[in-house]
Amino acid sequence: MLARVFSCAVIGLDGVIVEVEVDTGQGLPGMTIVGLPDAAVQESRERVQAAIKNAGLPYPRIRIVVNLAPAAVRKEGPAYDLPIAVGVLIYSHLLPPNCVDETLIVGELSLDGTVRHTRGVLPMAAAARTQGFKRIIVSESDAAEASLIPGLEVIPVKTLADLYNHLTGRRLIEPFQPSAEEPAPLFVPTDFAEIKGQEHVKRALEVAAAGGHNVLMIGSPGAGKTLLARALPGILPEMSIEESLEVTKIYSVADQLPPGTPLIRQRPFRAPHHTISHAGLVGGGNLPHPGEISLAHRGVLFLDEFPEFGTRVLEVMRQPMEDKVVTISRAQGSLTFLANFQLVAAMNPCPCGYFGDPVKPCTCAPSTVTKYQKRISGPMLDRIDIHIEVPRVDYEKLSADRMGESSEAIRKRVQAARDIQHARFSKLDSRSPAIMCNADMRLAEIRQFCKLDDAGDTLIRTAMSQLNLTARSYHRVLKLARTIADLDSSEQIRAVHLAEALQYRPRMTA
């Protein structure tokens, strides 16, 4: 009798239903797994056999063939251990054939029969609900993650023996019930009130947070660039449930969900080292996995020592910065990962770090300064909306007892500006991709929402000729001015808003 059990594979960020078929074959006792399995799936033979025996159940001494369909989908990882074991038990008449109807099963088995954690449970649970399954059986440690998908019964299992007793009706396992406790308050690592001075940089970061704009901070060592960047998540608006689910799905697929955190509510802050490879940054591998820019989705990607990153590493970021997604192509096909991140970069003005510093003289030759600054290409700089200089802080400000404005107060203004943008963009055609903030606006939205008065038109005309703005820079200035006007609760972009936006354009320093 052919036994059928349903499991799931993860392709990119989406789940694909996999049918596990178990039947007998010709030859000596053993197990053969077909259906494009990788090495981890092939090793299921030993894990399943040991787990069944250690659960106190007989393992059939016949030739068993396991087919994972569809065969065209690559199967990777140990998530098929539990469904294969259940299929073997059904084929051996130890379980009734209809005991797993409308049920998806996912889980890795230890040799003693314990069910272990599996990556990618959230997209698997989403696929199960989409395909009409009523319940999903997962490891006890993955139950909270699977329960994020409504309308799906989650059965948490500790061991294969517990699942056997549940499916035979001897000792039923209660479906998992999500905790009703209030989530813990969001953690703010650095409060803006603790940062002395740098008021104009704080203002630039407030504008960046309000509109989702990219930022480049330039300053001498020790001026506070890294501290300011790490304080930025504290003024970003809280994530909506849709954004949280998007981020959680990426972290689930990458197997980077923090322990005890089934749903990510804090905006991501990723700070990779400059020695990272381009595959580590944008994603890749033989079976592509999300990179740092996808792990920073809906959050901040902080690149410290910006010019020290490899030229190829930075250039592969240009397309994701525009399209908000990254597409990785392989011979087997293409996968698309979400990558709507906010870039915050920091750099020194020269190799020694003191070019233009009023206190410590620079020891670099002019040609060295120019060469260092040109490590960042023009197209990359053109994609950064806000360029801000971070000067050293005077002793009087550092030693003063007066605290600055708190992150909570700044976040309220940022949230108010985001609410204005949400109300504005919610009226757009629902068939077009959703726009969350001003930085996401396309040409049609810029034309509709970034109209200038006569004074503003004269100012931008002068700036175009004097600053040599490209077409991309022109549109980015308009989006930035729209954000500044939103912070000012102004329906119209006035000349003062446009003037502040133009101050954030890059200046030649060498």
JOCOR-V699019 format. One record per residue. N is the residue number from 1. RES is the residue in one letter. PHI is phi in degrees with one decimal (NA if undefined). PSI is psi in whole degrees, -180 to 180 (none if undefined). Layout:
n:res:phi:psi
N:RES:PHI:PSI
N:RES:PHI:PSI
This chain:
n:res:phi:psi
1:M:NA:125
2:L:-73.3:130
3:A:-104.7:137
4:R:-123.5:130
5:V:-135.2:145
6:F:-107.4:135
7:S:-131.6:-161
8:C:-151.6:143
9:A:-109.9:158
10:V:-114.0:118
11:I:-115.1:111
12:G:69.6:-117
13:L:-113.1:11
14:D:-119.3:148
15:G:-88.3:144
16:V:-126.0:123
17:I:-65.4:134
18:V:-120.2:129
19:E:-95.1:121
20:V:-97.4:112
21:E:-106.2:133
22:V:-123.5:126
23:D:-148.0:173
24:T:-89.1:157
25:G:-137.4:178
26:Q:-91.1:139
27:G:127.2:-172
28:L:-68.0:157
29:P:-56.5:140
30:G:159.6:-172
31:M:-133.7:135
32:T:-119.4:130
33:I:-112.1:124
34:V:-123.8:167
35:G:111.8:35
36:L:61.9:52
37:P:-85.7:151
38:D:-90.9:-174
39:A:-62.9:-39
40:A:-64.6:-36
41:V:-71.0:-40
42:Q:-60.9:-35
43:E:-71.5:-7
44:S:-59.7:-25
45:R:-56.2:-49
46:E:-71.9:-40
47:R:-66.4:-42
48:V:-65.3:-45
49:Q:-62.0:-47
50:A:-66.1:-40
51:A:-65.6:-40
52:I:-64.6:-44
53:K:-65.1:-42
54:N:-74.7:-12
55:A:-85.3:2
56:G:81.7:22
57:L:-115.4:149
58:P:-77.1:139
59:Y:-99.5:129
60:P:-65.0:134
61:R:-94.1:63
62:I:-138.4:174
63:R:-82.3:122
64:I:-115.0:133
65:V:-113.2:125
66:V:-112.2:123
67:N:-111.7:128
68:L:-105.0:107
69:A:-109.0:146
70:P:-75.4:143
71:A:-70.5:-19
72:A:-76.9:-15
73:V:-90.8:127
74:R:-69.2:129
75:K:-103.7:126
76:E:-135.2:154
77:G:87.4:169
78:P:-91.2:15
79:A:-67.9:-11
80:Y:-93.0:-1
81:D:-57.1:-53
82:L:-65.3:-46
83:P:-63.3:-34
84:I:-65.5:-43
85:A:-62.1:-43
86:V:-64.5:-40
87:G:-61.8:-40
88:V:-64.8:-41
89:L:-67.3:-37
90:I:-67.5:-43
91:Y:-64.2:-31
92:S:-84.6:6
93:H:64.6:21
94:L:-86.6:-17
95:L:-129.4:146
96:P:-66.2:145
97:P:-64.7:-25
98:N:-98.4:14
99:C:-73.0:-18
100:V:-120.8:28
101:D:-64.3:140
102:E:56.6:32
103:T:-128.2:136
104:L:-104.9:135
105:I:-122.6:130
106:V:-141.7:134
107:G:166.9:145
108:E:-94.5:143
109:L:-107.5:137
110:S:-83.8:168
111:L:-64.9:-27
112:D:-87.6:3
113:G:95.3:0
114:T:-69.8:140
115:V:-92.7:123
116:R:-98.1:170
117:H:-63.8:146
118:T:-128.6:136
119:R:-76.8:153
120:G:79.5:23
121:V:-66.0:-37
122:L:-62.0:-52
123:P:-63.5:-30
124:M:-65.7:-44
125:A:-64.6:-38
126:A:-63.6:-41
127:A:-65.2:-38
128:A:-62.0:-45
129:R:-66.5:-41
130:T:-62.4:-37
131:Q:-86.8:6
132:G:89.3:12
133:F:-73.6:146
134:K:-94.2:-24
135:R:-147.7:161
136:I:-135.7:136
137:I:-106.4:120
138:V:-137.0:172
139:S:-61.8:151
140:E:-57.9:-34
141:S:-72.6:-17
142:D:-102.7:0
143:A:-65.3:-41
144:A:-63.3:-38
145:E:-66.7:-45
146:A:-65.2:-30
147:S:-73.6:-6
148:L:-67.0:-21
149:I:-89.1:115
150:P:-72.3:158
151:G:75.8:19
152:L:-131.6:124
153:E:-77.5:128
154:V:-109.9:122
155:I:-105.4:109
156:P:-87.6:129
157:V:-123.0:142
158:K:-91.5:-45
159:T:-136.2:164
160:L:-63.1:-36
161:A:-63.5:-40
162:D:-62.5:-41
163:L:-66.2:-40
164:Y:-59.5:-46
165:N:-64.6:-34
166:H:-68.0:-45
167:L:-72.1:-25
168:T:-88.7:-5
169:G:83.5:6
170:R:-72.2:-42
171:R:-148.5:99
172:L:-72.1:146
173:I:-98.0:128
174:E:-69.7:137
175:P:-59.0:148
176:F:-69.7:134
177:Q:-113.0:121
178:P:-60.5:149
179:S:-67.5:140
180:A:-91.8:5
181:E:-68.4:149
182:E:-68.7:137
183:P:-64.9:150
184:A:-64.7:148
185:P:-61.4:150
186:L:-65.7:140
187:F:-87.2:127
188:V:-106.9:107
189:P:-64.5:-41
190:T:-136.8:125
191:D:-90.7:140
192:F:-60.8:-26
193:A:-64.0:-25
194:E:-84.7:-10
195:I:-93.5:116
196:K:-84.1:137
197:G:72.1:-157
198:Q:55.9:39
199:E:-61.8:-38
200:H:-70.3:-30
201:V:-72.1:-40
202:K:-60.9:-40
203:R:-62.6:-43
204:A:-62.1:-41
205:L:-68.8:-32
206:E:-64.1:-43
207:V:-63.0:-42
208:A:-61.9:-44
209:A:-66.5:-36
210:A:-68.7:-31
211:G:-116.0:0
212:G:72.4:32
213:H:-88.3:154
214:N:-79.9:149
215:V:-133.3:141
216:L:-125.6:120
217:M:-104.6:130
218:I:-120.8:126
219:G:-173.3:167
220:S:-71.7:162
221:P:-59.7:139
222:G:83.7:5
223:A:-76.6:-17
224:G:111.1:18
225:K:-63.1:-48
226:T:-65.1:-41
227:L:-62.0:-43
228:L:-64.7:-41
229:A:-63.9:-41
230:R:-71.6:-18
231:A:-83.9:-16
232:L:-58.4:-45
233:P:-57.1:-24
234:G:-70.1:-17
235:I:-109.5:1
236:L:-75.5:147
237:P:-65.5:153
238:E:-63.5:148
239:M:-74.1:143
240:S:-74.2:168
241:I:-64.1:-34
242:E:-65.6:-43
243:E:-65.3:-41
244:S:-61.1:-41
245:L:-66.8:-38
246:E:-60.8:-48
247:V:-66.3:-42
248:T:-62.7:-38
249:K:-62.2:-42
250:I:-64.5:-45
251:Y:-68.4:-32
252:S:-66.6:-45
253:V:-64.8:-38
254:A:-80.9:-3
255:D:58.1:44
256:Q:-124.2:22
257:L:-67.5:129
258:P:-62.2:145
259:P:-58.6:136
260:G:74.4:13
261:T:-125.7:84
262:P:-69.9:-28
263:L:-125.7:125
264:I:-83.1:118
265:R:-106.4:-20
266:Q:-87.1:134
267:R:-61.5:134
268:P:-64.4:148
269:F:-132.6:108
270:R:-111.6:133
271:A:-133.6:74
272:P:-69.1:152
273:H:-74.4:156
274:H:-71.0:-8
275:T:-84.6:3
276:I:-63.6:147
277:S:-83.2:166
278:H:-67.5:-30
279:A:-69.4:-36
280:G:-69.3:-28
281:L:-81.6:-50
282:V:-99.8:-10
283:G:105.0:159
284:G:159.7:-157
285:G:106.9:167
286:N:-59.0:-44
287:L:-109.9:98
288:P:-56.4:138
289:H:-124.9:159
290:P:-62.2:144
291:G:-100.2:-170
292:E:-63.1:-35
293:I:-69.4:-29
294:S:-77.8:-37
295:L:-66.8:-19
296:A:-92.7:9
297:H:-54.9:132
298:R:64.1:15
299:G:-138.0:-148
300:V:-117.2:133
301:L:-108.8:111
302:F:-102.5:119
303:L:-111.8:98
304:D:-82.6:153
305:E:53.6:56
306:F:-52.4:-47
307:P:-68.1:-16
308:E:-77.3:-15
309:F:-68.7:145
310:G:-59.7:147
311:T:-58.3:-43
312:R:-66.2:-36
313:V:-62.7:-44
314:L:-71.7:-38
315:E:-68.3:-31
316:V:-71.7:-10
317:M:-82.2:-14
318:R:-63.8:-45
319:Q:-67.2:-45
320:P:-62.0:-31
321:M:-65.5:-29
322:E:-86.5:-46
323:D:-90.3:-13
324:K:66.6:10
325:V:-140.0:160
326:V:-126.7:130
327:T:-109.6:124
328:I:-110.8:121
329:S:-105.3:135
330:R:-133.1:172
331:A:-60.7:-32
332:Q:-77.7:-15
333:G:147.4:-173
334:S:-116.9:144
335:L:-124.4:143
336:T:-118.2:128
337:F:-114.6:145
338:L:-67.8:142
339:A:-153.3:52
340:N:-91.3:81
341:F:-113.1:164
342:Q:-107.9:116
343:L:-83.1:128
344:V:-125.3:116
345:A:-116.7:152
346:A:-135.6:142
347:M:-152.7:157
348:N:-85.4:155
349:P:-73.8:-15
350:C:-159.5:172
351:P:-59.4:-39
352:C:-78.9:-21
353:G:95.3:0
354:Y:-121.3:22
355:F:-66.7:124
356:G:83.1:2
357:D:-74.1:133
358:P:-75.4:-12
359:V:-108.0:-53
360:K:-102.8:128
361:P:-72.8:151
362:C:-82.6:139
363:T:-103.8:8
364:C:-92.9:145
365:A:-71.2:151
366:P:-54.5:-39
367:S:-65.9:-35
368:T:-67.1:-40
369:V:-62.6:-46
370:T:-62.2:-45
371:K:-62.4:-39
372:Y:-65.6:-45
373:Q:-68.8:-28
374:K:-81.7:2
375:R:-63.5:-26
376:I:-92.8:118
377:S:-70.1:158
378:G:-58.8:-46
379:P:-59.3:-35
380:M:-70.2:-45
381:L:-61.5:-33
382:D:-65.9:-23
383:R:-89.4:1
384:I:-103.4:121
385:D:-75.0:-39
386:I:-118.8:119
387:H:-112.0:120
388:I:-134.1:136
389:E:-88.6:136
390:V:-113.1:100
391:P:-79.9:166
392:R:-67.8:152
393:V:-95.5:134
394:D:-67.6:156
395:Y:-61.2:-39
396:E:-59.0:-41
397:K:-72.4:-40
398:L:-64.8:-37
399:S:-90.6:-6
400:A:-69.6:148
401:D:-83.0:-18
402:R:-67.5:129
403:M:-89.0:153
404:G:-82.3:-173
405:E:-71.3:139
406:S:-74.9:158
407:S:-62.1:-35
408:E:-62.6:-42
409:A:-65.9:-41
410:I:-66.8:-39
411:R:-61.9:-34
412:K:-63.4:-41
413:R:-67.7:-40
414:V:-62.6:-43
415:Q:-64.3:-39
416:A:-62.1:-42
417:A:-66.0:-40
418:R:-65.1:-37
419:D:-63.5:-39
420:I:-61.8:-44
421:Q:-66.1:-40
422:H:-62.2:-44
423:A:-63.7:-36
424:R:-69.0:-46
425:F:-82.4:-16
426:S:-69.1:-17
427:K:-86.3:-5
428:L:-73.5:167
429:D:-58.8:125
430:S:-67.2:-15
431:R:-77.4:-19
432:S:-85.0:156
433:P:-56.8:142
434:A:-65.9:140
435:I:-109.4:123
436:M:-95.9:-29
437:C:-153.4:174
438:N:-61.5:-33
439:A:-63.9:-21
440:D:-85.4:-6
441:M:-61.7:141
442:R:-97.6:-179
443:L:-59.5:-39
444:A:-63.6:-41
445:E:-71.5:-35
446:I:-62.5:-43
447:R:-63.3:-34
448:Q:-82.8:-38
449:F:-110.4:-4
450:C:-118.8:47
451:K:-79.1:142
452:L:-109.1:153
453:D:-83.6:-176
454:D:-63.4:-41
455:A:-65.6:-41
456:G:-66.5:-38
457:D:-64.6:-40
458:T:-65.7:-41
459:L:-65.9:-45
460:I:-70.7:-30
461:R:-65.4:-42
462:T:-66.8:-41
463:A:-65.5:-36
464:M:-58.9:-40
465:S:-81.7:-39
466:Q:-79.5:-34
467:L:-97.6:-1
468:N:53.8:50
469:L:-71.8:136
470:T:-79.9:174
471:A:-62.4:-39
472:R:-64.7:-43
473:S:-62.4:-40
474:Y:-59.0:-47
475:H:-68.3:-34
476:R:-70.0:-36
477:V:-63.1:-41
478:L:-64.5:-42
479:K:-64.9:-39
480:L:-66.8:-42
481:A:-64.3:-35
482:R:-63.5:-39
483:T:-66.2:-43
484:I:-63.0:-39
485:A:-65.8:-37
486:D:-65.2:-40
487:L:-63.1:-28
488:D:-89.5:3
489:S:55.7:38
490:S:-107.0:130
491:E:-71.8:-34
492:Q:-101.0:137
493:I:-77.5:114
494:R:-96.7:171
495:A:-61.8:-34
496:V:-67.2:-35
497:H:-68.0:-42
498:L:-66.6:-37
499:A:-64.5:-40
500:E:-65.7:-39
501:A:-62.4:-39
502:L:-69.0:-26
503:Q:-66.6:-20
504:Y:-90.7:6
505:R:-78.7:154
506:P:-67.5:148
507:R:-118.0:145
508:M:-73.1:123
509:T:-109.7:-8
510:A:-132.4:none
